[in-house]
Amino acid sequence: MCTTCDFHEAFCSFLPLIIFLIIWELLWKFIALWKAARNNHLAWFIAIAIFNTIGILPLVYILIQKKKDKLEKENKA
């Protein structure tokens, strides 16, 4: 019958989830972009900036970088 009304109701019910995912993505993307720029990782910076993966790619970069930093600290000590 009224498909636009159904669409509007569905959109409104998912709006909090959409807002949460946007904030989640922006937060992790900002952190990962900052770390990639600081470490001069141009390829990672471009990939994170282009692809929207709901924070998965930024988290992968942060975890990989964290492991590398930990190994470098252990090698220096």
Summary of the structure (lengths in Angstrom):
residues: 77
radius of gyration: 18.4
end to end distance: 70.7
largest distance: 70.7
contacts: 172
relative contact order: 0.11
helix: 86%
strand: 0%
